[in-house]
Amino acid sequence: MPTTSPSFTDVLHAARLIAPHLPETPMWSYPVLSGRVGAETFVKHENTQPTGAFKVRGGINLISRLPADHGKAGVLTYSTGNHAQSIAYAARLFGIPCTVVMPENPNPAKVAAVEALGATVEIKGATMVETAEYVTALTEERGDRLISPADEPDLIAGVATLYLEMFTRRPDLDAVFVPVGSGTGAAAACLVARAVAPRCRVIGVQSSLAPAAHDSWRSGEPVRRPIETVADGLATGSAFALPQSLMRDLDDFVLVHDDDIRAAQRVLLTEAHTLSELAGAAPLAALLARKEEFTGQKVALVCSGANASPAELQRLLT
Ligand SMILES: *Cc1c(COP(=O)(O)O)cnc(C)c1O
């Protein structure tokens, strides 16, 4: 593997670098929700980030650490969703030109969100695979820094500050449920838990309708899977090497169906006063599916994001 793993020291550096830009996010427990689960349940509110998702921690860490000789060159990445907003947000913060390439027929709201952050959006490629190939060629032509959505130690170290906050507040957690798409969040959770909370179980959660990361983890080699989930944040069709290697330390990795994620999204709305996007409700869906195992314990759920689409919002209320 060409990329090296981030260390716990890198996470401490990241915390110092992002502190001036992002306040700590709240983590609350809600008595009605805890009653339903039968465990003291803490919700880590990444839905309150300025871009509506935890990824901005990684974006700010990576861009703030670009070498000084990066000069006026830009950054370039590909994504349809929260990764794009994270990089665009961080690039604007540090005055670096940013281009985001999206596959054909993108969600107009997502294009608008990225453009509003000052980034240039280019549409290219029928699928993400073709988009990635185009971006690689474009990077060589321009001399920009290509930012992978997941095989980036600085993204993982930045995202890991979420877990540093979590375990600093609650060193006594028995388990944490982390939603998985590309795996940066779960990799970050493993990295921090191993260093500061080794007895806490870290459990990855993915949709059964897009199980590439889960199936790769189970089989020990990267596999591709179709994407049929409507939970954008979890919709990844292939495995990323760096997060997969760190995710070896996961205690378990479970799949949940989209219907159960939808039900959990509604529970977060009514019992935790929280508007979550579907991906951010997957941890609660997994916990509810196997709550007997956690009775009487202290459990944290990462509510990873708030960027529900208008269609998702409509469905949530009917
Ligand atoms: C990206 C994302 C995830 C999945 O995180 P990975 O680091 O890609 O595994 C989950 N929820 C939301 C809201 C996201 O934006």
Ligand as a Chemical Component Dictionary entry (heavy atoms), coordinates in Angstrom:
data_LIG
# 
_chem_comp.id                   LIG 
_chem_comp.type                 NON-POLYMER 
_chem_comp.pdbx_formal_charge   0 
_chem_comp.three_letter_code    LIG 
# 
loop_
_chem_comp_atom.comp_id 
_chem_comp_atom.atom_id 
_chem_comp_atom.alt_atom_id 
_chem_comp_atom.type_symbol 
_chem_comp_atom.charge 
_chem_comp_atom.model_Cartn_x 
_chem_comp_atom.model_Cartn_y 
_chem_comp_atom.model_Cartn_z 
_chem_comp_atom.pdbx_ordinal 
LIG C1 C1 C 0 -19.239 10.031 4.413 1  
LIG C2 C2 C 0 -20.368 9.783  5.331 2  
LIG C3 C3 C 0 -20.514 8.561  6.011 3  
LIG C4 C4 C 0 -19.561 7.413  5.825 4  
LIG O1 O1 O 0 -18.253 7.755  6.214 5  
LIG P1 P1 P 0 -16.973 7.079  5.562 6  
LIG O2 O2 O 0 -15.844 7.736  6.235 7  
LIG O3 O3 O 0 -17.025 7.345  4.088 8  
LIG O4 O4 O 0 -17.074 5.626  5.846 9  
LIG C5 C5 C 0 -21.579 8.431  6.871 10 
LIG N1 N1 N 0 -22.462 9.419  7.057 11 
LIG C6 C6 C 0 -22.364 10.593 6.430 12 
LIG C7 C7 C 0 -23.378 11.634 6.694 13 
LIG C8 C8 C 0 -21.313 10.818 5.547 14 
LIG O5 O5 O 0 -21.221 12.004 4.916 15 
# 
loop_
_chem_comp_bond.comp_id 
_chem_comp_bond.atom_id_1 
_chem_comp_bond.atom_id_2 
_chem_comp_bond.value_order 
_chem_comp_bond.pdbx_ordinal 
LIG C1 C2 SING 1  
LIG C2 C3 SING 2  
LIG C2 C8 DOUB 3  
LIG C3 C4 SING 4  
LIG C3 C5 DOUB 5  
LIG C4 O1 SING 6  
LIG O1 P1 SING 7  
LIG P1 O2 DOUB 8  
LIG P1 O3 SING 9  
LIG P1 O4 SING 10 
LIG C5 N1 SING 11 
LIG N1 C6 DOUB 12 
LIG C6 C7 SING 13 
LIG C6 C8 SING 14 
LIG C8 O5 SING 15 
# 
